[in-house]
Amino acid sequence: MKINNHLTILGTIFLAFWLENFINQYSINFYIEFNLGFLVFSYWVFAMHEKLQAFSSLAYGVVVDLFFFSALGFNMLFFTAMSYLINLYVFRFRIFSYLQLSIFFSASSIFYLACKYLLFSPLNYSYLMLLNSFIFNMILWVGLYFVLRSFRRKFLSM
């Protein structure tokens, strides 16, 4: 894959993490936390599984950790694990319906969120927030899927 495509993918992940930080400062009052960055990364691995392998996931995770001041290795670990999981079952995911895909990717983003809260701020851990976030991330995944798919078809030439 060309370096321009990697930079475009990294740019969309950065934009998603930036939007996530902006939106979550208001939505946390309603016990909702969006995982846009993780969902966007998951989409790119799902859509281009033969192009984005473990090393790309590792590099994207390190860059996101450095630019968004999270613990070094946290996003790297989850990006690499998610990339491995998606690459392992990608052909099974291809036969899933949109509902099943949204449930899987929302559940994986909630696992990411739960680990983030358990490791970095266990006093703020809330099951209500996880349930609300699961529902809203499920809805968000369907929209992200169609928007990023049209973006990929229009701008990314393989």
N, C-alpha and C positions, 0 to 999 in steps of 0.2 A: 504494500500500500504506500502511496506517495506521502511525503512529509506534509503536504498541504492538507490532505485528508485527516492526518493525525492532529494537526493544528486546529482544523475545523471542529473535530470531535471534542478536543480539549476545550475549545472555546465555548461550545454548547454546554459542556459540563461546568465550566466556570460560571457561565451565565445562570445556569440552574442553581448552583450553590449560592451565588450572590442573591438571586431572587428568593431563594429559600431563607436566607438570613434576614432579608427585608420583610418577607411575609410572616415569618414565624414570630417576630417581635410583637405583632398584633394578634396573631391567631392563638398564641399560647394562653391568652386570657380566657379563651373558650375551650381549653384543653384539647387543642388540635395542633399537631406539628407535622408539617409537610416535609417529605424527603425528596424534593425535586432532583437534587444532584445525584443521589443514589439511583433514583428511577431512570434518569436520563442515561447514566452510565450503563445500567442494566439493559436499557433498550438498545444501545449501541452494540453491546456484546451479543444480545439476542439477534439483532438484525444482521450483523456482520461477523458471525462466529468464526468463519474461516480466516478472517483478516485480523481480528483482535484476539490475540492469544494472551497467555499469562504475563509475558514480559511487558506488553502494552498496559495491561491492568496494573502491574506493579509500578510502572513509570507514571501513569495517570494518578495513582493513589499517592505517590510521593509528592508529586507536584501540587496536588490539592491539599495535602497536609501542610506543605510549606507555605502556600499562599493564603490559606484560611486559618492558620495558626492553631490547628488541632494537634493532638498528640501525634508525634512522628511515628508512623506505622499503623495508625488506626484505620484510616481510609485505605491504605495500602493493603492491609490484611483483608478487609472486607471486600475490596475490589477484586483481589486475586481469588478469594474463595468464591465469590459470586461468578466470576469468569469461569472458574473451573466447573462449578455446578451447572452453569448454563451450557458450556461446551460439552459436558458429559451427557446431558439430556436434551440437547437442542432439537433432535429429530422427533422426540416425543412431544416437545412443546409445540412443534409445528402443526400437530393435529388437534391441539387444544382450541377451545372456543375463546372468544375475547373475555368472557366471564371467568373462565378457568385461569387464563393468563393474568388477568387483573388480580385474582385472589392470590396466585402464587407470588407475583411481584410485590403486591402490597404486604403480604406476610413476610417476605424477605426484607422489605424496608422497615417493617415493624420490629423484626429481629435486630436489625442494625440500630434502630432507635432505642430499643430496650437495652442493648449492650452499651450504647453510648451513655444512657442515663445510669445504668448500674455501675459503670466504671468511673464516670466523671462527676456525677452528682446524684448519689443514691437517695438523698433526702427529697429530691424532686420527682422520684419515680412514682408514676400514677397509672393504675390499670385503666382508669377512665380515659386518660390521654391516649393510651395505646389503642383502646377500642375505637375512640373517635378518629384517631389518626388512621387506623386500618380502613375504616369506611371511606374517609375522604381520599386517602391514597389510592384506594381501589377505583374510585371515580376518576381521579386524576390520571391514573395509568392509561385508561382508555383514550382520553384526550391527548395525552403525550404520545401515545402510540401512533395515532393518525397524523398529528402535526409533525413529528419527527420522521415518519415514513415519507410524507410528502417532501419534507426538507431533504432527506437522503436521496430521493429519486431526482430531485431538481438540481441539487448542488454538488453532490459527491459523485464524482466519476471514478469508477473502479478500473 
